Amino acid sequence: MIYPPPLAAGSRIRVVVPASPVKLPYMERGLAWLAAQGWQPVWSGRGTVAHFYTAGPDDERAAELVAALGDAEADAVWCARGGYGCARLLPALDRALPRPPARPKAVVGCSDATALLIHLLQRWGWVVFHGPMVAGDLGRDPVGADAAYLAGLLAGAPPRDTVSVEPLAVLRTGPAVTAPLTGGCLSVLAATLGTPDEWDTRGRILFLEDTQIKPYQLDRLLGQLRAAGKFDEAAGVVFGEMTGCTQHPEQGYTIQAALGHALGDVGCPVLFGLPSGHCERPSLALALGAGYRLDPDAGRLYLEDDWLCPR
């Protein structure tokens, strides 16, 4: 894997809007948060006007993304928000940058940006960051992210080895496993099946999260991944909080029970409740491609990566 240089004071952050349009007040607060870390955010100002359901035509959004990724002076590329549209840009990205730039960058995003993260992880071999977005959690008041953990992780000095402060629920137990982490938004990952960017899960810990998906729809998405063999060689599975993933307040079962019903017989440990992506608690950043340890006995996910968390 190729790790980006740690961010430091003065690091140049290219902020892009590759999916749906942003609301200016959220964007301004998020940019201010980046600047408060001592970094230098750079935003073109585009992305506030909708073109159908995206922040401008595909060619405009792709040009912005290509310019940011190819910027030799940039240290990071940070997505402003999700929504929809990242997957539409990947063919143009391949044409413009058939090989990864010589200077790797910390690429940060979640939700719809999962498509971009998986593309860069699997095509370029870059370690990328599933984390809060500029006009999303970073633009809220108060900030909807574990800011200290986020800044520390990107600086190469995470404040703790346990990712989540609180223990996770165990849906299926098993021995602790250490493996690279991959994943993101479940519905976006399922949409990669049968494409050149099909999600590779072999020998990896899988992080899965989503929002406002009914339990039977989650079962269908997980069943699709199962039928495609995505859990056959997985080292472990950890779900996010799955906010709003209920069909009815009196449905008679929890989302944990529904997920256990869907994946209770897979051959690896399955845990639930990691606050990353769509969540109610402050969102945590995850380094996709880096090494983690999933321990069902402790109910914990640990960062165990000699580059990001040297001993």
Order of alpha helices (4+ residues) and beta strands (2+ residues): beta-alpha-beta-alpha-beta-alpha-beta-alpha-beta-alpha-beta-beta-alpha-beta-alpha-beta-alpha-beta-beta-beta-beta
